[in-house]
Amino acid sequence: MEIIVRIIKSNPWIGITKWPTCYDHVSSYWTRSGNLYTGLTAEDAARLEKELGFAEGHLAPNSNYWDTFAIKIGKKDVLLDTDKPEDELKYLFLKGHKRVANGLNKITPATDYVIINKNSEAEEANKINKIKREAYREMDKMSIEDMRKCLRLYGIRTENMSNELIEAKLTEQIEKDPRSYILKWVENPNKEINFVIEEAIAKNIIRKNRAQYYFGTDLIGNGLEDVIAYLKDKKNNDIKMAILNEIKSK
């Protein structure tokens, strides 16, 4: 298995860019339970000792081996092939290390590096590209008015934008997160009423106080889903029409 170890933070300590010739060393540490971190189970250690030609106990937590063991990481990706025992040792050490995220979805503010499975990375990239292609196919079906409404769902006002800028702004959102566009517009059965609500909020026709939504002095919902249900209810059609008329007049 081919593994990439990649830097997340340009400098784990002060957050500024490292010089290309600078390196960091990821080494063992004492855990809160008082054990020395090695990343190896007893079975892993015994197997790797044989494969690497080490004496029995050489990779045990109490071995002097870990006093000087460290993995050197710089600006360039570190490539590991886990079919090689020495690289498997590094991989097992890194994948549970407190400074290393074992996968792109495991990155936290505390992690400085990330382990990426090359096959998994390709699969994830293909998934994103597939969604992006779908998003652009759907965008091609949209009128400028649709694009304007969609951007309102992102909280973007378009009153003073040219058609070209509206299209560019929506393209920007799709590039940033195509799945969000699919959810907000393509697969959203309530997109039209969502637009009305967002437009009414922007024009101070509907007031939002934390989770509560008001039209005039009337509470029309505790949360967005409540407001959608309220305005879709035929018995509240007069309220909906009043909101639409105010939107047109402002």
VEXDREN-815577 format. One record per residue: residue in one letter; x, y, z of N, C-alpha, C, O in turn. Coordinates in steps of 0.2 Angstrom, whole numbers. Atoms other than C-alpha are relative to their C-alpha. Example, Ala and Ser with C-alpha at 12.3 -4.5 7.8 and 13.67 -1.06 7.14 Angstrom:
<"A"; <4; -6; 0>; <62; -22; 39>; <4; 6; 0>; <9; 5; 3>>
<"S"; <-4; -6; -1>; <68; -5; 36>; <-4; 5; 3>; <-1; 11; 4>>
This chain:
<"M"; <4; -6; 0>; <0; 0; 0>; <4; 6; 0>; <9; 7; 4>>
<"E"; <-4; -6; 0>; <7; 17; -5>; <-4; 5; 4>; <-10; 7; 4>>
<"I"; <3; -5; -5>; <5; 31; 8>; <4; 6; -1>; <10; 6; -2>>
<"I"; <-3; -6; 0>; <8; 49; 8>; <0; 3; 7>; <-6; 3; 10>>
<"V"; <0; -4; -6>; <13; 59; 23>; <1; 7; -2>; <6; 9; -5>>
<"R"; <0; -6; 3>; <9; 77; 20>; <-1; 5; 6>; <-4; 4; 10>>
<"I"; <1; -5; -5>; <11; 93; 30>; <-6; 4; -1>; <-9; 5; -6>>
<"I"; <7; -4; 0>; <-5; 102; 35>; <2; 8; 2>; <0; 12; -2>>
<"K"; <-2; -6; -2>; <3; 117; 44>; <7; 2; -3>; <11; -2; -2>>
<"S"; <-6; -2; 3>; <17; 127; 36>; <5; 0; 6>; <11; -2; 4>>
<"N"; <-5; 0; -5>; <25; 128; 53>; <-4; -2; 6>; <-8; 1; 9>>
<"P"; <5; 2; -5>; <17; 117; 67>; <1; 4; 7>; <-4; 4; 11>>
<"W"; <-1; -4; -7>; <24; 129; 81>; <-2; 7; -1>; <-5; 9; 4>>
<"I"; <2; -7; 0>; <21; 146; 75>; <-4; 2; -6>; <-6; 8; -7>>
<"G"; <4; -1; 5>; <11; 145; 60>; <2; 4; -6>; <-2; 6; -10>>
<"I"; <-3; -3; 6>; <22; 153; 47>; <4; -5; -5>; <5; -10; -3>>
<"T"; <-3; 4; 5>; <30; 146; 31>; <7; -2; 2>; <11; 2; 4>>
<"K"; <-7; 3; -1>; <45; 135; 33>; <4; 2; -6>; <2; 2; -11>>
<"W"; <-4; 0; 5>; <60; 138; 23>; <0; -7; -3>; <0; -12; 0>>
<"P"; <0; 6; 3>; <61; 124; 10>; <5; -5; 3>; <4; -11; 2>>
<"T"; <-5; 4; -2>; <77; 117; 18>; <-1; -2; 8>; <2; -6; 11>>
<"C"; <1; 1; -7>; <69; 116; 36>; <-4; -7; 0>; <-8; -9; -4>>
<"Y"; <3; 7; -1>; <63; 99; 43>; <-3; 0; 7>; <0; 3; 12>>
<"D"; <2; 2; -7>; <53; 93; 58>; <1; -7; 1>; <2; -11; -4>>
<"H"; <-1; 7; -2>; <55; 77; 67>; <-6; -2; 5>; <-7; 1; 10>>
<"V"; <6; 2; -3>; <40; 67; 73>; <3; -6; 4>; <5; -11; 1>>
<"S"; <-3; 5; -4>; <46; 56; 88>; <-5; -2; 5>; <-11; 0; 6>>
<"S"; <4; 3; -6>; <39; 46; 103>; <-1; 5; 5>; <2; 10; 6>>
<"Y"; <2; -5; -6>; <31; 54; 118>; <-4; -5; 5>; <-6; -10; 4>>
<"W"; <3; 3; -6>; <24; 49; 135>; <-8; 1; -1>; <-9; 7; -1>>
<"T"; <7; -1; 1>; <5; 46; 134>; <-2; 2; 7>; <1; 2; 12>>
<"R"; <2; -2; -6>; <-6; 52; 148>; <-1; -6; 5>; <-1; -5; 11>>
<"S"; <0; 6; -5>; <-7; 34; 155>; <7; -2; 2>; <7; -7; 5>>
<"G"; <-7; 2; -2>; <12; 34; 157>; <3; -5; -4>; <9; -7; -2>>
<"N"; <-3; 5; 5>; <16; 23; 142>; <4; 4; -5>; <2; 10; -7>>
<"L"; <-4; -3; 5>; <29; 27; 129>; <-4; -2; -7>; <-5; -7; -8>>
<"Y"; <3; 1; 6>; <20; 29; 112>; <5; -2; -5>; <10; 1; -7>>
<"T"; <-4; 3; 6>; <27; 18; 98>; <-5; -1; -6>; <-2; -2; -12>>
<"G"; <5; 1; 6>; <11; 15; 87>; <0; -8; -1>; <-4; -10; -6>>
<"L"; <0; 7; 1>; <15; -4; 88>; <-4; -4; 5>; <-3; -3; 11>>
<"T"; <3; 5; -5>; <5; -18; 96>; <6; -5; 1>; <11; -5; -2>>
<"A"; <-5; 5; -2>; <15; -32; 104>; <1; -5; -6>; <7; -7; -8>>
<"E"; <0; 4; 6>; <11; -43; 88>; <4; 4; -5>; <8; 1; -9>>
<"D"; <-4; -4; 5>; <17; -29; 76>; <7; 0; 2>; <11; -1; -3>>
<"A"; <-7; -1; -2>; <33; -27; 86>; <4; -7; -1>; <9; -7; -4>>
<"A"; <-3; 7; 1>; <37; -46; 86>; <1; -1; -7>; <6; -4; -9>>
<"R"; <0; 1; 8>; <33; -47; 67>; <6; 4; -3>; <10; 1; -7>>
<"L"; <-4; -5; 3>; <43; -32; 62>; <8; -1; 2>; <12; 0; -1>>
<"E"; <-7; 2; -2>; <58; -37; 73>; <3; -6; -4>; <9; -5; -6>>
<"K"; <-2; 5; 4>; <59; -53; 63>; <2; 2; -7>; <7; 1; -10>>
<"E"; <-1; -2; 7>; <57; -45; 46>; <6; 5; -1>; <9; 5; -6>>
<"L"; <-6; -5; 0>; <70; -31; 50>; <6; -3; 3>; <12; 1; 2>>
<"G"; <-6; 3; -3>; <82; -43; 58>; <3; 3; 6>; <8; 2; 8>>
<"F"; <-1; -3; -7>; <81; -35; 75>; <0; -6; 5>; <-3; -11; 4>>
<"A"; <0; 5; -5>; <84; -45; 91>; <-7; 1; 4>; <-10; 6; 3>>
<"E"; <6; -1; -3>; <69; -49; 101>; <-1; 5; 6>; <4; 6; 9>>
<"G"; <1; -5; -5>; <62; -35; 112>; <3; 7; -3>; <3; 12; 1>>
<"H"; <-3; -6; 2>; <71; -22; 101>; <-5; 6; -2>; <-3; 12; -1>>
<"L"; <5; -5; 2>; <55; -13; 96>; <-5; 0; 6>; <-10; 3; 5>>
<"A"; <4; -1; -6>; <47; -15; 114>; <0; 7; 2>; <5; 11; 1>>
<"P"; <1; -7; -2>; <41; 1; 122>; <6; 2; 5>; <8; 8; 5>>
<"N"; <-5; -1; -5>; <55; 0; 135>; <7; 0; -3>; <12; 0; 0>>
<"S"; <-7; 1; 3>; <69; -2; 122>; <3; 7; -1>; <-1; 12; -2>>
<"N"; <-3; -6; 2>; <82; 11; 119>; <-1; 3; -7>; <1; 8; -9>>
<"Y"; <1; -2; 7>; <78; 11; 101>; <-4; 6; -1>; <-3; 10; -6>>
<"W"; <5; -6; 0>; <64; 24; 104>; <3; 6; 2>; <0; 11; 1>>
<"D"; <-3; -6; -2>; <76; 36; 112>; <2; 5; -6>; <2; 11; -5>>
<"T"; <-2; -4; 6>; <82; 41; 95>; <-4; 0; -6>; <-2; 3; -11>>
<"F"; <4; 1; 6>; <69; 36; 83>; <-4; 6; -1>; <-8; 9; 3>>
<"A"; <4; -6; 2>; <61; 50; 74>; <-1; 0; -8>; <4; -3; -11>>
<"I"; <2; 0; 8>; <53; 52; 56>; <1; 8; -2>; <-2; 12; 1>>
<"K"; <-2; -6; 2>; <60; 67; 47>; <-5; 2; -6>; <-6; -1; -11>>
<"I"; <6; -2; 4>; <46; 77; 38>; <2; 8; -2>; <3; 12; 3>>
<"G"; <-1; -7; 3>; <48; 93; 27>; <-5; 3; -4>; <-11; 0; -3>>
<"K"; <5; -3; 4>; <39; 103; 15>; <-3; -5; -6>; <-8; -5; -8>>
<"K"; <2; 5; 5>; <39; 89; 2>; <-3; -6; 3>; <-2; -8; 9>>
<"D"; <4; 6; -2>; <27; 74; 4>; <6; -6; 2>; <11; -7; -2>>
<"V"; <-4; 6; -1>; <35; 58; 12>; <-4; -6; -2>; <-10; -6; -1>>
<"L"; <3; 5; 3>; <31; 43; 2>; <2; -7; 4>; <8; -8; 5>>
<"L"; <-1; 6; -3>; <29; 26; 11>; <-3; -6; -4>; <-8; -5; -6>>
<"D"; <3; 6; 3>; <27; 9; 4>; <0; -6; 5>; <5; -8; 7>>
<"T"; <1; 5; -6>; <20; -3; 18>; <2; -7; -2>; <1; -11; 3>>
<"D"; <-3; 7; 2>; <26; -18; 8>; <7; -1; 3>; <9; -7; 3>>
<"K"; <-7; 0; -3>; <43; -13; 15>; <0; 0; 7>; <-4; 5; 10>>
<"P"; <1; 0; -7>; <45; -17; 33>; <2; 6; 3>; <-1; 8; 8>>
<"E"; <-2; -7; -3>; <55; -1; 37>; <-5; 5; -1>; <-6; 9; 3>>
<"D"; <5; -5; 1>; <41; 9; 29>; <-7; -2; 4>; <-10; 3; 6>>
<"E"; <6; 2; -4>; <27; -1; 38>; <1; 2; 7>; <-4; 4; 10>>
<"L"; <-2; -2; -6>; <36; 3; 54>; <-2; 7; 1>; <-5; 9; 6>>
<"K"; <1; -7; 0>; <35; 21; 50>; <-7; 2; 0>; <-10; 6; 3>>
<"Y"; <7; -1; 0>; <17; 20; 45>; <-4; -1; 6>; <-8; 3; 8>>
<"L"; <4; 2; -6>; <11; 11; 60>; <2; 5; 6>; <-3; 7; 10>>
<"F"; <-2; -5; -5>; <21; 24; 71>; <-4; 6; -1>; <-7; 9; 4>>
<"L"; <3; -7; 2>; <13; 39; 62>; <-8; 0; 1>; <-11; 5; 3>>
<"K"; <7; 0; 1>; <-5; 33; 60>; <-4; 1; 6>; <-10; 4; 6>>
<"G"; <3; -1; -6>; <-9; 34; 78>; <3; 6; 4>; <1; 7; 10>>
<"H"; <-3; -5; -4>; <2; 48; 83>; <-4; 7; 1>; <-8; 8; -3>>
<"K"; <5; -5; -1>; <-6; 63; 91>; <1; 6; -4>; <-3; 11; -5>>
<"R"; <-1; -5; 4>; <2; 75; 79>; <-2; -1; -8>; <-1; 3; -12>>
<"V"; <1; 2; 7>; <-4; 66; 63>; <-7; -3; 0>; <-10; -6; 4>>
<"A"; <7; 2; 1>; <-21; 64; 56>; <0; -6; -5>; <3; -6; -10>>
<"N"; <0; 6; 4>; <-25; 46; 49>; <-5; 1; -5>; <-10; -2; -5>>
<"G"; <6; -1; 5>; <-35; 52; 34>; <-2; 8; 0>; <-1; 11; 5>>
<"L"; <2; -7; 1>; <-41; 69; 27>; <-6; 2; 4>; <-6; 8; 6>>
<"N"; <6; -2; -4>; <-57; 68; 37>; <1; -1; 7>; <-3; 0; 11>>
<"K"; <-1; 0; -7>; <-48; 66; 53>; <5; 6; 2>; <7; 6; 8>>
<"I"; <-5; -6; -1>; <-38; 83; 52>; <-4; 4; 6>; <-10; 5; 5>>
<"T"; <2; -4; -5>; <-40; 93; 68>; <4; 6; 1>; <10; 6; -2>>
<"P"; <-4; -5; -1>; <-33; 109; 74>; <7; -2; 4>; <12; 2; 3>>
<"A"; <-6; 2; -3>; <-20; 99; 84>; <4; -4; -4>; <10; -6; -2>>
<"T"; <-5; 4; 5>; <-13; 89; 69>; <4; 4; -4>; <1; 9; -7>>
<"D"; <-5; -4; 4>; <2; 95; 60>; <1; -4; -7>; <3; 0; -12>>
<"Y"; <-2; 4; 6>; <3; 81; 47>; <-6; -5; -2>; <-10; -6; 3>>
<"V"; <6; 4; 1>; <-10; 70; 38>; <3; -6; -5>; <7; -5; -9>>
<"I"; <-2; 6; 4>; <-8; 52; 31>; <-5; -1; -5>; <-11; -1; -4>>
<"I"; <5; 1; 6>; <-16; 49; 14>; <2; -6; -4>; <7; -7; -6>>
<"N"; <-1; 6; 4>; <-19; 33; 6>; <-1; 2; -7>; <-6; 5; -9>>
<"K"; <0; -2; 7>; <-15; 36; -13>; <-7; -2; -3>; <-10; 2; -7>>
<"N"; <6; 2; 3>; <-30; 25; -18>; <-6; 3; 2>; <-10; 5; -2>>
<"S"; <6; -4; -3>; <-42; 33; -6>; <0; 7; -2>; <-6; 10; -4>>
<"E"; <0; -7; 3>; <-36; 50; -12>; <-3; 1; -7>; <-7; 5; -8>>
<"A"; <3; 0; 7>; <-40; 46; -30>; <-7; -1; 0>; <-11; 2; -4>>
<"E"; <7; 1; -1>; <-57; 39; -25>; <-4; 6; 2>; <-9; 7; -1>>
<"E"; <3; -6; -3>; <-61; 54; -15>; <0; 6; -6>; <-5; 9; -7>>
<"A"; <-1; -5; 5>; <-55; 66; -29>; <-5; -2; -6>; <-9; 3; -9>>
<"N"; <5; 2; 5>; <-66; 56; -42>; <-7; 1; 2>; <-11; 3; -2>>
<"K"; <6; -1; -2>; <-81; 57; -31>; <-2; 8; 0>; <-7; 9; -3>>
<"I"; <1; -7; 1>; <-79; 76; -30>; <-1; 2; -7>; <-5; 6; -8>>
<"N"; <0; -2; 7>; <-76; 78; -48>; <-7; -3; -3>; <-10; 1; -8>>
<"K"; <7; 3; 3>; <-92; 67; -52>; <-6; 5; 2>; <-10; 7; -2>>
<"I"; <5; -5; -2>; <-102; 79; -41>; <0; 6; -3>; <-5; 10; -5>>
<"K"; <-2; -7; 4>; <-94; 94; -49>; <-3; 0; -7>; <-6; 5; -9>>
<"R"; <3; 0; 7>; <-99; 88; -66>; <-7; 0; 0>; <-10; 3; -4>>
<"E"; <8; 0; 0>; <-117; 85; -61>; <-2; 7; 2>; <-7; 9; -1>>
<"A"; <2; -7; -2>; <-117; 102; -53>; <0; 5; -6>; <-5; 9; -7>>
<"Y"; <-1; -5; 6>; <-111; 111; -69>; <-6; -2; -5>; <-8; 2; -9>>
<"R"; <5; 2; 4>; <-124; 101; -79>; <-7; 3; 2>; <-10; 6; -2>>
<"E"; <6; -3; -3>; <-138; 107; -68>; <1; 8; -1>; <-4; 11; -2>>
<"M"; <0; -7; 1>; <-131; 125; -69>; <-1; 2; -7>; <-4; 8; -8>>
<"D"; <2; -2; 7>; <-132; 125; -88>; <-7; 0; -1>; <-9; 4; -6>>
<"K"; <8; -1; 1>; <-151; 123; -86>; <-3; 6; 3>; <-8; 7; 2>>
<"M"; <2; -5; -4>; <-152; 138; -75>; <-1; 7; -4>; <4; 8; -8>>
<"S"; <0; -7; 3>; <-158; 155; -81>; <4; 5; 5>; <5; 3; 11>>
<"I"; <-3; -5; -4>; <-150; 171; -74>; <-4; 1; 7>; <-1; 2; 12>>
<"E"; <4; -1; -6>; <-165; 173; -62>; <1; -6; 5>; <1; -5; 11>>
<"D"; <-1; 6; -4>; <-163; 155; -56>; <7; 1; 4>; <8; 0; 10>>
<"M"; <-7; -1; -4>; <-144; 159; -52>; <0; 6; 5>; <3; 5; 10>>
<"R"; <1; -5; -5>; <-149; 175; -43>; <-3; -3; 6>; <-1; -1; 12>>
<"K"; <3; 3; -6>; <-161; 165; -32>; <5; -4; 4>; <5; -4; 10>>
<"C"; <-5; 5; -3>; <-148; 152; -29>; <5; 4; 4>; <6; 1; 10>>
<"L"; <-5; -4; -3>; <-135; 165; -24>; <-3; 3; 7>; <0; 3; 12>>
<"R"; <3; -3; -6>; <-148; 172; -11>; <0; -5; 5>; <1; -4; 11>>
<"L"; <0; 5; -5>; <-148; 155; -3>; <7; -1; 3>; <7; -4; 9>>
<"Y"; <-6; 0; -3>; <-130; 157; 0>; <1; 6; 4>; <7; 7; 7>>
<"G"; <-1; -6; -4>; <-133; 174; 8>; <3; 5; -4>; <5; 10; -1>>
<"I"; <-4; -5; 4>; <-126; 183; -7>; <-6; 5; -4>; <-10; 2; -7>>
<"R"; <5; -5; 3>; <-136; 199; -13>; <3; 1; -7>; <9; 2; -8>>
<"T"; <-2; 0; 7>; <-136; 201; -32>; <-3; 6; -3>; <-3; 7; -9>>
<"E"; <4; -5; 3>; <-146; 217; -35>; <4; 4; -4>; <2; 7; -10>>
<"N"; <-5; -4; 4>; <-131; 227; -41>; <5; -4; -5>; <10; -1; -7>>
<"M"; <-4; 4; 3>; <-123; 213; -50>; <-2; -1; -8>; <-8; -1; -9>>
<"S"; <1; 1; 7>; <-121; 211; -69>; <-2; -8; -1>; <0; -12; 4>>
<"N"; <1; 7; 1>; <-127; 194; -77>; <7; -4; 0>; <7; -9; 3>>
<"E"; <-6; 3; 1>; <-109; 190; -80>; <3; -2; 7>; <6; -7; 9>>
<"L"; <-3; 0; -7>; <-104; 193; -61>; <-5; -5; 3>; <-2; -9; 7>>
<"I"; <4; 5; -4>; <-119; 183; -55>; <2; -7; -2>; <2; -12; 2>>
<"E"; <-2; 6; 2>; <-114; 168; -66>; <7; -2; 3>; <8; -8; 5>>
<"A"; <-6; 1; -3>; <-96; 170; -60>; <0; -2; 7>; <3; -6; 10>>
<"K"; <0; 1; -7>; <-101; 170; -42>; <-3; -7; 2>; <-1; -10; 6>>
<"L"; <3; 7; -1>; <-112; 154; -43>; <6; -5; -2>; <6; -10; 1>>
<"T"; <-6; 4; 2>; <-97; 146; -52>; <5; -1; 5>; <7; -6; 7>>
<"E"; <-5; 0; -5>; <-86; 151; -38>; <-3; -5; 6>; <1; -8; 9>>
<"Q"; <3; 4; -6>; <-98; 143; -25>; <0; -8; -2>; <2; -12; 2>>
<"I"; <0; 7; 3>; <-99; 127; -36>; <7; -3; 1>; <8; -9; 3>>
<"E"; <-7; 2; 0>; <-80; 126; -37>; <2; -2; 8>; <6; -6; 9>>
<"K"; <-1; 1; -7>; <-79; 128; -18>; <-3; -6; 3>; <1; -10; 7>>
<"D"; <4; 6; -3>; <-92; 115; -13>; <-6; -2; -5>; <-11; 0; -3>>
<"P"; <6; 2; 4>; <-102; 107; -27>; <-6; -4; 3>; <-11; -3; 1>>
<"R"; <5; 3; -3>; <-111; 96; -15>; <-5; 5; 4>; <-11; 3; 4>>
<"S"; <5; -5; -3>; <-118; 111; -6>; <-5; 3; -5>; <-11; 4; -3>>
<"Y"; <5; -3; 5>; <-125; 118; -22>; <-5; -5; -2>; <-11; -3; -3>>
<"I"; <5; 5; 2>; <-133; 101; -26>; <-6; 0; 6>; <-12; 0; 4>>
<"L"; <4; 1; -6>; <-141; 101; -8>; <-5; 7; 0>; <-11; 6; 1>>
<"K"; <3; -7; 0>; <-146; 120; -9>; <-5; 1; -5>; <-10; 4; -5>>
<"W"; <4; -2; 6>; <-153; 120; -26>; <-3; -6; -4>; <-9; -7; -4>>
<"V"; <2; 5; 4>; <-154; 104; -36>; <-5; -5; 4>; <-10; -7; 1>>
<"E"; <4; 5; -3>; <-161; 92; -23>; <-5; 4; 6>; <-7; 0; 10>>
<"N"; <4; -4; -6>; <-170; 106; -12>; <-7; 1; -3>; <-8; 5; -7>>
<"P"; <7; -1; 2>; <-189; 104; -15>; <-3; 7; 2>; <-8; 9; 0>>
<"N"; <3; -6; -3>; <-192; 120; -5>; <5; 6; -2>; <4; 12; 1>>
<"K"; <-5; -5; 1>; <-179; 131; -14>; <-4; 7; -2>; <-1; 12; 0>>
<"E"; <3; -6; 1>; <-192; 144; -20>; <-3; 3; 6>; <-2; 9; 7>>
<"I"; <2; -4; -6>; <-199; 147; -3>; <6; 2; 4>; <5; 7; 8>>
<"N"; <-7; -2; -3>; <-181; 147; 4>; <2; 7; -2>; <4; 11; 1>>
<"F"; <-2; -6; 3>; <-178; 161; -8>; <-4; 6; 3>; <-2; 11; 5>>
<"V"; <4; -5; -3>; <-193; 171; -2>; <2; 2; 7>; <2; 7; 9>>
<"I"; <-2; -1; -7>; <-188; 169; 16>; <6; 4; 0>; <7; 9; 4>>
<"E"; <-7; -3; 0>; <-170; 174; 13>; <-1; 7; -3>; <2; 12; 0>>
<"E"; <1; -7; 3>; <-176; 189; 2>; <-3; 4; 5>; <-2; 10; 6>>
<"A"; <4; -4; -4>; <-188; 194; 15>; <4; 2; 6>; <3; 8; 9>>
<"I"; <-5; -1; -5>; <-175; 193; 29>; <5; 6; -2>; <6; 11; 2>>
<"A"; <-5; -5; 2>; <-163; 204; 19>; <-3; 6; -1>; <0; 12; 0>>
<"K"; <3; -6; 1>; <-176; 217; 16>; <-4; 2; 7>; <-8; 6; 7>>
<"N"; <3; -2; -7>; <-181; 217; 35>; <-8; -1; 0>; <-11; 2; 4>>
<"I"; <7; 2; 0>; <-199; 210; 31>; <-1; -5; 5>; <-6; -5; 8>>
<"I"; <0; 5; -6>; <-196; 195; 41>; <6; 1; 4>; <11; 2; 2>>
<"R"; <-6; -2; -5>; <-186; 198; 57>; <2; -7; 3>; <-3; -11; 4>>
<"K"; <-3; 6; -3>; <-175; 184; 64>; <3; 2; 7>; <7; 6; 7>>
<"N"; <-3; -1; -7>; <-172; 184; 83>; <2; -7; 2>; <-2; -11; 5>>
<"R"; <-3; 7; -2>; <-160; 169; 86>; <-4; -5; -5>; <-4; -5; -11>>
<"A"; <4; 5; 4>; <-171; 154; 80>; <-7; 2; -2>; <-10; -2; -5>>
<"Q"; <7; -2; 1>; <-187; 164; 80>; <-1; 4; -6>; <3; 9; -7>>
<"Y"; <1; -4; 6>; <-194; 171; 64>; <-7; 4; 1>; <-12; 1; 3>>
<"Y"; <6; -4; 0>; <-207; 186; 64>; <-2; 3; -6>; <2; 6; -10>>
<"F"; <3; -4; 6>; <-218; 194; 51>; <-4; 5; 4>; <-10; 3; 7>>
<"G"; <3; -5; -5>; <-223; 210; 60>; <1; -2; 7>; <6; -3; 9>>
<"T"; <0; 2; -7>; <-228; 205; 77>; <-1; -7; 1>; <-1; -10; 6>>
<"D"; <2; 7; 0>; <-233; 188; 72>; <6; -5; 0>; <11; -4; -4>>
<"L"; <-5; 5; 1>; <-221; 173; 76>; <-2; -5; -5>; <-8; -8; -4>>
<"I"; <2; 5; 5>; <-221; 162; 61>; <4; -6; -1>; <3; -10; -5>>
<"G"; <-3; 6; -1>; <-209; 149; 66>; <6; 0; 4>; <9; 5; 5>>
<"N"; <-6; 1; -5>; <-196; 143; 78>; <5; -5; -4>; <5; -11; -4>>
<"G"; <-5; 4; 5>; <-182; 138; 65>; <-3; 0; -7>; <-9; 1; -8>>
<"L"; <1; 0; 7>; <-181; 138; 46>; <-6; -5; -2>; <-10; -3; -6>>
<"E"; <5; 5; 2>; <-191; 122; 44>; <-7; 2; 2>; <-12; 0; -2>>
<"D"; <6; -2; -2>; <-205; 129; 54>; <-3; 5; -5>; <-9; 5; -7>>
<"V"; <2; -6; 4>; <-206; 145; 43>; <-2; -3; -7>; <-7; -1; -10>>
<"I"; <2; 3; 6>; <-206; 134; 27>; <-7; -3; 0>; <-11; -2; -4>>
<"A"; <6; 4; 0>; <-220; 123; 33>; <-6; 5; 1>; <-11; 4; -2>>
<"Y"; <5; -5; -1>; <-230; 139; 39>; <-2; 3; -7>; <-8; 4; -8>>
<"L"; <1; -4; 6>; <-228; 148; 22>; <-3; -5; -6>; <-6; -3; -10>>
<"K"; <2; 5; 5>; <-232; 132; 12>; <-7; -2; 2>; <-11; -5; -2>>
<"D"; <7; 2; -2>; <-248; 129; 22>; <-5; 5; -3>; <-5; 11; -3>>
<"K"; <5; -4; 4>; <-263; 135; 11>; <-4; 5; 5>; <-6; 10; 2>>
<"K"; <4; -5; -4>; <-272; 143; 26>; <4; 6; 2>; <1; 11; 4>>
<"N"; <-4; -6; -1>; <-257; 155; 28>; <2; 4; -7>; <6; 7; -7>>
<"N"; <-1; -3; 6>; <-258; 160; 10>; <0; 8; 0>; <4; 11; -4>>
<"D"; <0; -8; 0>; <-263; 178; 14>; <6; 3; 3>; <8; 8; 0>>
<"I"; <-7; -2; -3>; <-247; 180; 25>; <5; -1; -6>; <9; 4; -7>>
<"K"; <-5; 1; 5>; <-237; 173; 11>; <0; 5; -6>; <5; 8; -8>>
<"M"; <1; -5; 5>; <-244; 185; -2>; <2; 7; 2>; <4; 11; -1>>
<"A"; <-2; -6; -3>; <-242; 199; 10>; <8; 1; 0>; <10; 7; -2>>
<"I"; <-8; 0; 0>; <-223; 195; 11>; <2; 1; -7>; <7; 5; -8>>
<"L"; <-2; 0; 7>; <-222; 193; -8>; <-1; 7; -2>; <3; 10; -6>>
<"N"; <2; -7; 3>; <-230; 210; -11>; <5; 5; 3>; <7; 10; 0>>
<"E"; <-5; -5; -3>; <-218; 219; 2>; <6; -1; -3>; <10; 4; -4>>
<"I"; <-7; 1; 4>; <-203; 211; -7>; <0; 4; -6>; <5; 7; -8>>
<"K"; <0; -4; 7>; <-209; 218; -24>; <0; 7; 1>; <3; 11; -3>>
<"S"; <1; -7; -1>; <-212; 235; -16>; <7; 3; 2>; <7; 9; 2>>
<"K"; <-6; -3; -3>; <-195; 237; -8>; <6; -1; -5>; <12; 0; -3>>
